[in-house]
Amino acid sequence: MSSFSQSMAPARQFTGQELMEDGTKSALEHANYLWKTEAMACVEELCTSKETFTSDDVWGMLEPTGMDTSNHSAMGSILRLASKNGLCTNTRMTVPTKRPEGHCRAIPIWRSCYYSPVPSLHEPRI
């Protein structure tokens, strides 16, 4: 085979998983550093205060801080990183986003790996 025909070989086809992982990595690399730090802190707080949560909850905590990033898909990267680090797991259930810019798209519900409800004062003690 000539070198010309070798260079014309079809490009390798990437799997959907590989493309998602590459997009996740790229979104995280290009996100504002301070935003990433604050977003992860919000996820950590949610993991100790709620059994389940969505990215809408994280955005809701970030809004008062004024923190933002140019690539909002980085939020998914933050949540997948939190899951990889054992903070939460994807329930594989979704709800429509409440954020207008999300156009009512489905977003994952995440389950905390650290949430523990505080017993009510009215619960009987045994």
C-alpha positions in Angstrom: 0.0 0.0 0.0 1.4 3.4 -0.9 1.9 6.1 1.7 -0.8 8.1 -0.1 -3.5 5.4 0.3 -2.4 4.9 4.0 -3.0 8.6 4.7 -6.5 8.3 3.1 -7.5 5.6 5.6 -10.9 6.4 7.3 -10.6 8.2 10.6 -11.3 6.1 13.7 -14.9 6.3 14.8 -15.2 7.3 18.5 -17.8 5.7 20.7 -20.5 7.9 22.3 -18.9 7.2 25.7 -15.5 8.5 24.4 -17.1 11.6 22.9 -18.9 12.3 26.2 -15.8 11.9 28.2 -13.8 14.2 25.9 -16.6 16.8 26.0 -16.7 16.6 29.8 -12.9 17.0 30.0 -12.9 19.9 27.6 -15.8 21.7 29.4 -14.1 21.4 32.7 -10.7 22.6 31.4 -12.3 25.7 29.8 -14.5 26.7 32.8 -13.5 29.5 35.0 -11.3 28.2 37.9 -13.1 30.1 40.7 -16.5 29.0 39.3 -15.4 25.4 39.3 -14.2 25.6 42.9 -17.4 27.3 44.1 -19.6 24.9 42.1 -17.9 21.9 43.6 -18.3 23.4 47.1 -22.0 23.8 46.4 -22.3 20.2 45.3 -20.5 19.1 48.5 -22.9 21.2 50.6 -25.9 19.7 48.8 -24.5 16.2 49.4 -24.7 16.8 53.2 -28.0 18.7 53.2 -30.3 16.9 50.7 -30.9 13.3 49.7 -31.4 14.2 46.1 -30.7 17.3 44.0 -30.3 18.5 40.4 -28.0 21.0 38.7 -30.8 23.5 39.2 -30.1 23.3 42.9 -26.4 24.0 42.3 -27.1 26.9 40.0 -29.5 28.3 42.6 -26.7 28.3 45.1 -24.2 29.9 42.7 -26.5 32.7 41.5 -26.2 34.8 44.7 -22.4 34.6 44.5 -22.4 36.1 41.1 -20.1 33.3 39.9 -20.5 32.2 36.3 -18.6 30.5 33.6 -18.8 30.9 29.8 -19.6 27.2 29.2 -22.6 26.1 31.2 -22.2 22.5 30.1 -19.3 22.5 32.6 -22.0 21.9 35.3 -22.5 18.4 34.0 -18.8 17.9 34.2 -18.8 19.1 37.8 -21.5 16.7 38.8 -19.9 13.7 37.0 -16.6 14.6 38.7 -18.5 14.6 42.1 -19.9 11.2 41.3 -16.5 9.9 40.3 -15.2 11.1 43.6 -17.9 9.3 45.5 -20.0 12.3 46.6 -23.2 11.4 44.7 -24.6 9.0 42.1 -26.8 9.6 39.1 -30.2 8.1 39.8 -30.9 7.7 36.0 -34.1 9.6 36.7 -34.7 13.1 35.3 -36.9 16.1 35.8 -37.4 19.2 33.5 -35.1 22.0 34.4 -36.7 25.1 35.9 -34.1 27.4 34.4 -35.6 29.3 31.4 -32.3 29.1 29.5 -32.6 25.3 29.8 -35.8 25.2 27.6 -37.4 22.6 29.9 -34.9 19.9 28.9 -34.5 16.9 31.1 -31.8 17.0 33.8 -30.5 14.2 35.9 -31.5 13.7 39.6 -28.4 13.0 41.7 -28.4 11.1 45.0 -26.1 12.1 47.8 -23.7 9.4 49.2 -23.4 11.4 52.4 -26.9 12.7 53.3 -28.2 11.6 56.6 -31.5 13.0 57.9 -31.5 14.4 61.3 -34.0 12.5 63.5 -37.0 14.6 64.4 -37.5 15.6 68.0 -40.9 14.1 67.9 -39.8 10.6 66.9 -40.0 8.1 69.7 -36.7 7.0 71.1 -36.3 3.3 71.8 
